[in-house]
Amino acid sequence: MAILTADNLTKQYTKHKKSVLAVDHFTYQFQPGKLYAILGESGAGKTTLLSILGGLEKPSDGQLYFEDRELSGMKDRELSQWRKNKIGFIFQSSALCQNLSALENVMLPILAAGIPRMEARQRAEALLDSVGLSERADFLPQELSGGEKQRIAFIRAIANDPELILADEPTGNLDEKNEKLLFERLSALAKEGRCVIIVSHNPQILHYADCKIVLSSGRRLGADG
């Protein structure tokens, strides 16, 4: 059974008084246990599509289903609750809270899920240790390198064991070693049963992807897998 179903998703908006079709009747079924790579040139609609799939943007037309539940007509509060419970986001920029330490940033989604503070702290410390950043626990984002911030963004995204992981250029700030480690971690999460969808220009993703989706001008040209 598909975990996420896109049915003729379309996103149209106006830019500089011109109509732009960012996503053009995108239809696809995403399965649990697979890592999907969404590829295409800049401006192809990849990030817009990812935002729609994650409920951050609403489509102009079409439907989106999570398992058998339609999301397109949900109110903002319902969508927010769904995202909190079901999705882990990794953004192109790390999107860390600048006034919180590395540890506090990782604790944030865990606390939001209702986990007691002590347990949330212990879970966050273990996650920081898993990416070699225990010694940076008390550092603010501005005191961290770009690669360190991106690793923290990754563990924050998986802190609540989400069923669906959406990543927009997650390796952009990583060196070759940590890029490989991140792709390996995301691939392992897919093999454990999550659905992982990644937008990337990095050709290395093709070594890890189970399925490749190519977009051009918002339209799916094809899919492999």
Wavefront OBJ file of the C-alpha trace (Angstrom):
o trace
v 0.000 0.000 0.000
v 1.306 3.452 -0.914
v 2.129 5.705 2.010
v 1.800 8.898 -0.064
v -0.280 9.309 -3.225
v -0.135 12.378 -5.451
v -3.077 12.641 -7.838
v -2.731 15.330 -10.545
v -1.041 17.793 -8.181
v -0.769 21.222 -9.764
v 0.704 24.437 -8.385
v 0.232 27.697 -10.255
v 1.121 31.161 -9.013
v 1.782 34.645 -10.323
v 5.295 36.077 -10.464
v 6.048 39.503 -11.935
v 2.466 39.582 -13.303
v 3.059 36.322 -15.172
v 1.450 32.987 -14.452
v 3.952 30.283 -13.483
v 3.103 26.582 -13.515
v 5.503 25.237 -10.891
v 4.002 21.726 -10.662
v 2.080 20.360 -13.634
v -0.381 17.505 -12.955
v 2.057 15.363 -10.987
v 0.762 11.856 -10.273
v 2.742 9.217 -8.403
v 2.530 6.672 -5.581
v 5.322 6.617 -2.989
v 5.870 3.349 -1.147
v 7.297 2.718 2.326
v 10.700 1.058 2.386
v 12.086 3.014 -0.561
v 14.371 5.997 -1.140
v 13.203 8.290 -3.958
v 15.464 10.759 -5.753
v 13.720 13.713 -7.405
v 15.967 15.174 -10.086
v 15.772 18.011 -12.580
v 17.319 21.314 -13.553
v 16.979 24.454 -11.427
v 13.443 25.777 -11.757
v 12.011 22.360 -12.606
v 9.625 22.497 -9.633
v 11.406 20.021 -7.361
v 11.338 22.079 -4.149
v 7.759 23.232 -4.761
v 6.668 19.623 -5.226
v 8.470 18.577 -2.039
v 6.734 21.388 -0.132
v 3.350 20.182 -1.378
v 4.126 16.554 -0.512
v 5.007 17.686 3.013
v 1.924 19.839 3.471
v 3.910 23.078 3.644
v 2.168 24.382 0.523
v -1.303 23.609 -0.760
v -1.758 22.645 -4.397
v -3.804 24.792 -6.744
v -5.458 21.599 -7.942
v -5.253 17.856 -7.404
v -5.294 15.663 -4.302
v -2.688 14.346 -1.890
v -3.303 11.277 0.262
v -1.319 9.932 3.194
v -2.259 6.250 3.236
v -6.064 6.574 2.841
v -6.446 10.068 4.278
v -6.820 13.056 1.963
v -4.626 15.968 3.025
v -5.520 18.574 0.420
v -8.607 19.798 2.250
v -7.152 19.777 5.764
v -7.126 22.937 7.828
v -3.748 24.422 8.738
v -3.911 23.169 12.334
v -4.662 19.622 11.199
v -1.813 19.721 8.686
v 0.570 21.006 11.349
v -0.341 18.120 13.646
v 0.088 15.623 10.800
v 3.524 16.996 9.922
v 4.623 16.876 13.555
v 3.576 13.241 13.939
v 4.461 11.781 10.561
v 7.188 13.770 8.780
v 10.828 14.628 9.244
v 12.053 17.576 7.146
v 15.640 18.306 6.135
v 15.818 21.695 4.436
v 18.433 23.046 2.020
v 19.467 25.481 4.740
v 19.696 23.836 8.134
v 16.848 26.051 9.450
v 18.062 25.771 13.042
v 16.708 28.094 15.735
v 19.509 30.625 16.168
v 18.910 31.299 19.872
v 18.941 27.616 20.850
v 21.959 25.368 21.353
v 22.590 22.312 19.204
v 21.144 20.103 21.944
v 18.067 22.304 22.354
v 17.462 22.312 18.604
v 17.375 18.519 18.576
v 15.180 18.432 21.692
v 12.622 20.807 20.176
v 10.584 18.322 18.072
v 10.853 15.672 20.791
v 9.360 18.008 23.377
v 6.689 19.088 20.868
v 5.650 15.440 20.626
v 4.913 15.445 24.360
v 8.003 13.544 25.546
v 9.101 14.456 29.119
v 12.063 16.847 29.213
v 14.558 14.434 30.782
v 13.766 11.705 28.263
v 13.900 14.253 25.436
v 17.339 15.381 26.586
v 18.651 11.829 26.749
v 17.319 11.048 23.271
v 18.817 14.253 21.860
v 22.210 13.535 23.469
v 22.231 10.046 21.933
v 21.399 11.470 18.514
v 24.183 14.060 18.751
v 26.603 11.296 19.718
v 25.482 9.228 16.693
v 26.797 11.929 14.329
v 29.905 12.748 16.355
v 28.696 16.090 17.726
v 28.432 15.456 21.474
v 31.118 18.065 22.135
v 29.066 20.672 20.242
v 25.914 20.174 22.345
v 26.086 23.627 23.956
v 27.140 25.506 20.811
v 24.771 27.962 19.144
v 24.223 27.566 15.364
v 26.442 30.568 14.570
v 29.293 28.778 16.348
v 28.995 25.684 14.145
v 30.273 24.939 10.651
v 27.864 24.467 7.769
v 28.420 20.732 7.830
v 27.817 20.501 11.568
v 24.572 22.436 11.245
v 23.380 20.127 8.487
v 24.149 17.022 10.554
v 22.122 18.505 13.414
v 19.282 19.248 10.995
v 19.358 15.581 9.966
v 19.120 14.140 13.469
v 16.454 16.690 14.393
v 14.422 15.445 11.413
v 14.565 11.811 12.556
v 14.250 12.498 16.295
v 10.622 11.304 16.455
v 11.078 8.309 14.154
v 8.909 9.702 11.304
v 7.288 7.457 8.704
v 8.080 9.937 5.930
v 11.376 11.835 5.503
v 11.572 14.725 3.038
v 14.958 16.247 2.234
v 15.822 19.223 0.025
v 19.498 19.167 -1.023
v 20.562 17.626 2.312
v 24.259 17.249 1.403
v 24.871 20.750 0.059
v 27.040 21.793 3.021
v 28.772 18.476 3.664
v 32.219 17.228 2.727
v 32.557 13.970 0.794
v 32.900 11.798 3.905
v 29.846 13.195 5.692
v 27.855 13.308 2.448
v 28.399 9.556 2.090
v 27.450 8.955 5.730
v 24.232 10.952 5.379
v 23.153 9.132 2.224
v 23.946 5.825 3.933
v 21.851 6.798 6.972
v 18.921 7.855 4.798
v 19.191 4.656 2.767
v 19.227 2.589 5.968
v 16.108 4.381 7.223
v 14.345 3.523 3.972
v 15.358 -0.118 4.289
v 13.894 -0.115 7.814
v 10.504 0.789 6.325
v 10.388 4.578 6.065
v 9.617 6.412 2.868
v 12.479 8.791 2.050
v 12.089 11.439 -0.683
v 15.146 13.519 -1.589
v 15.521 16.463 -3.945
v 19.155 16.682 -5.005
v 21.569 17.801 -7.715
v 24.209 15.490 -6.247
v 24.841 12.593 -8.667
v 25.968 10.393 -5.760
v 22.331 9.987 -4.741
v 21.814 7.628 -7.678
v 23.985 5.051 -5.887
v 21.451 4.961 -3.043
v 18.073 5.648 -4.667
v 15.589 2.842 -5.238
v 13.556 5.058 -7.573
v 14.443 8.079 -9.719
v 11.874 10.740 -10.676
v 12.803 13.385 -13.245
v 10.960 16.717 -13.421
v 11.030 19.338 -16.157
v 8.965 22.549 -15.977
v 6.917 21.003 -13.197
v 5.972 17.892 -15.172
v 7.180 14.371 -14.497
v 9.179 13.200 -17.500
v 9.476 9.702 -16.152
v 10.328 7.510 -13.197
v 12.772 4.651 -12.807
v 11.763 2.110 -10.187
l 1 2 3 4 5 6 7 8 9 10 11 12 13 14 15 16 17 18 19 20 21 22 23 24 25 26 27 28 29 30 31 32 33 34 35 36 37 38 39 40 41 42 43 44 45 46 47 48 49 50 51 52 53 54 55 56 57 58 59 60 61 62 63 64 65 66 67 68 69 70 71 72 73 74 75 76 77 78 79 80 81 82 83 84 85 86 87 88 89 90 91 92 93 94 95 96 97 98 99 100 101 102 103 104 105 106 107 108 109 110 111 112 113 114 115 116 117 118 119 120 121 122 123 124 125 126 127 128 129 130 131 132 133 134 135 136 137 138 139 140 141 142 143 144 145 146 147 148 149 150 151 152 153 154 155 156 157 158 159 160 161 162 163 164 165 166 167 168 169 170 171 172 173 174 175 176 177 178 179 180 181 182 183 184 185 186 187 188 189 190 191 192 193 194 195 196 197 198 199 200 201 202 203 204 205 206 207 208 209 210 211 212 213 214 215 216 217 218 219 220 221 222 223 224 225
